[in-house]
Amino acid sequence: MSRFAALPSQTVGPFFHFALTTNSALGVMAGAGAKGERIRLNLRLLDGGGAPVADGIFELWQADANGVYRHPGDGRFSECDQSFHGFGRMQTDTNGVAVFETVRPGRVKDDRGGWQAPHINVTVFARGLCSHLFTRVYFEGDPSLESDCVLSAVPANRRATLIAHRDSEAGLWAHDIRLQGADETVFFDF
């Protein structure tokens, strides 16, 4: 009988790029007829020293402008915007940036019967990570931020790590995701 030893965990990157990020169309989450406010979300991935991570991957999942996920698990699935895909995946460029074309999401119900603030769910894959990371992006100035149950569970001094800011260009939102350091993004354990 042979003995097998446990092997150390493999990191999640950078070897995924050749298979997972070849379709640049996955950066366009809203088709031509999608309803709602069209936006571009400029995500930048930074390491602990503030340097761009040029070989990371972002996956996005969000509700449409009416707050409906394009997924059979959403009780309102039959009402989803058929021109909106709800999923995106892009590799970061040499500056650590990936740009997604989407719509500003609507509010979705939380498990307490309330409503969550509009947000985009983000999964991060990058070299050196033993598992992918989960976070959210909210929108600066949204009046519903104060009542979001997930954001409220985050310490007040860390909430800014989850808030995208309007850029000077119309329709463009920018957000940095920091893997480590003083301004490390809040990541969630699902």
C-alpha positions in Angstrom: 0.0 0.0 0.0 1.4 3.4 -0.9 1.3 6.4 1.3 0.1 9.7 -0.1 1.0 13.0 1.4 -1.1 16.1 1.3 0.2 18.7 -1.2 0.4 22.4 -0.5 -2.3 24.6 -2.0 -1.8 25.9 -5.5 -2.2 29.6 -6.0 -5.0 30.8 -8.2 -2.9 32.7 -10.8 -1.5 33.7 -13.1 -2.1 30.6 -15.2 -5.8 31.2 -15.8 -5.4 33.9 -18.4 -4.9 31.7 -21.4 -8.3 30.1 -21.0 -10.5 32.4 -19.0 -9.9 35.9 -20.4 -9.7 35.3 -24.1 -13.2 36.6 -24.7 -13.1 40.4 -24.4 -16.9 40.5 -25.0 -17.2 39.4 -21.3 -16.3 43.0 -20.4 -19.6 44.2 -22.0 -22.3 43.2 -19.5 -25.1 45.3 -21.0 -26.3 44.7 -24.6 -27.5 47.6 -26.8 -31.1 47.4 -25.6 -30.3 47.1 -21.9 -32.5 49.3 -19.6 -31.0 51.7 -17.1 -28.2 54.1 -16.6 -25.2 52.9 -18.7 -21.9 53.1 -16.9 -18.3 52.0 -17.3 -16.7 50.6 -14.2 -12.9 51.1 -14.1 -11.5 48.5 -11.6 -7.8 48.7 -10.6 -6.1 45.8 -8.8 -3.2 46.8 -6.5 -0.8 44.8 -4.4 0.2 45.6 -0.8 2.8 48.1 -1.9 0.4 49.9 -4.2 1.8 48.5 -7.4 -0.6 47.4 -10.1 -1.3 43.7 -10.5 -1.0 43.1 -14.2 -2.1 39.5 -14.2 -5.2 39.5 -12.1 -8.8 38.6 -13.1 -12.0 40.2 -12.1 -15.4 38.5 -12.3 -18.5 40.6 -11.8 -22.0 39.5 -11.0 -24.8 42.0 -10.6 -28.6 42.6 -10.8 -30.1 44.6 -13.7 -31.4 48.1 -13.4 -34.6 46.8 -11.8 -32.8 44.8 -9.2 -33.3 41.4 -10.8 -30.5 38.8 -11.2 -30.4 36.9 -14.5 -30.4 33.6 -12.5 -33.2 31.1 -11.9 -32.6 31.5 -8.2 -33.9 35.0 -8.3 -37.7 34.9 -7.5 -38.2 37.6 -10.2 -36.1 35.8 -12.8 -38.9 35.9 -15.4 -38.8 39.8 -15.2 -35.0 40.1 -15.9 -33.8 42.4 -18.7 -33.0 40.0 -21.5 -30.5 42.6 -23.0 -28.5 42.5 -19.7 -26.1 39.6 -19.1 -25.3 40.2 -15.4 -21.9 38.5 -15.6 -18.5 39.9 -16.7 -14.9 38.7 -16.7 -11.8 40.6 -17.6 -8.0 40.3 -17.1 -6.2 43.4 -15.7 -3.9 45.2 -18.0 -0.3 46.4 -17.4 -1.7 49.1 -15.1 -3.8 46.6 -13.1 -7.0 47.9 -14.8 -10.1 46.2 -16.3 -13.0 48.3 -17.6 -16.5 46.9 -17.7 -19.5 48.3 -19.6 -22.7 47.7 -17.7 -25.7 49.5 -16.1 -26.0 50.8 -12.7 -27.7 48.0 -10.8 -31.1 48.3 -9.0 -31.7 47.5 -5.3 -32.2 43.9 -4.4 -33.9 42.5 -1.3 -31.8 41.3 1.6 -32.6 38.3 3.8 -34.2 40.4 6.4 -36.9 41.8 4.2 -35.2 45.1 3.6 -33.4 46.4 0.5 -29.7 46.4 -0.3 -28.0 49.4 -1.8 -27.1 49.0 -5.5 -23.9 47.1 -5.7 -21.8 44.8 -7.9 -20.4 41.6 -6.6 -16.7 41.1 -7.5 -14.5 38.0 -7.4 -10.7 38.6 -7.6 -8.2 36.0 -8.8 -4.5 36.9 -8.7 -1.1 35.4 -8.3 -0.2 34.5 -4.7 -3.7 33.9 -3.6 -4.6 30.4 -2.4 -8.2 31.1 -3.0 -10.2 33.7 -4.9 -11.5 36.7 -3.0 -15.0 38.1 -2.8 -15.9 41.8 -2.4 -18.5 44.3 -3.4 -18.5 47.7 -5.2 -21.1 50.3 -4.0 -21.7 53.7 -5.6 -20.6 57.0 -3.9 -23.4 59.3 -3.0 -26.2 56.7 -3.1 -28.7 57.5 -0.3 -29.4 53.9 0.3 -25.8 53.1 1.5 -26.8 53.9 5.1 -29.4 51.2 5.2 -27.5 48.4 3.4 -27.2 45.5 5.9 -24.0 44.2 4.4 -22.3 47.6 4.3 -23.5 48.3 7.8 -21.8 45.2 9.1 -18.4 46.6 7.9 -16.6 48.8 10.4 -17.2 52.5 9.5 -13.5 53.2 9.0 -13.3 50.4 6.4 -16.4 51.1 4.3 -14.6 53.5 1.9 -12.7 50.5 0.5 -16.0 49.3 -1.0 -17.2 52.6 -2.5 -16.6 53.5 -6.2 -16.2 57.2 -7.1 -17.5 59.1 -10.1 -14.7 60.0 -12.5 -14.6 63.3 -14.3 -15.7 61.6 -17.5 -19.5 61.1 -17.7 -20.7 57.6 -16.9 -17.3 56.5 -15.6 -16.9 55.1 -12.1 -13.5 54.2 -10.7 -12.6 51.9 -7.9 -9.3 50.5 -6.5 -9.2 47.0 -5.0 -6.2 46.6 -2.7 -5.0 43.1 -1.8 -3.1 44.2 1.3 -1.9 47.2 3.3 -3.4 50.0 5.3 -6.3 50.6 2.8 -6.9 46.9 2.1 -10.2 46.3 0.5 -12.8 44.5 2.7 -13.2 40.9 1.5 -16.1 38.7 2.5 -16.0 35.1 3.5 -18.8 33.2 1.7 
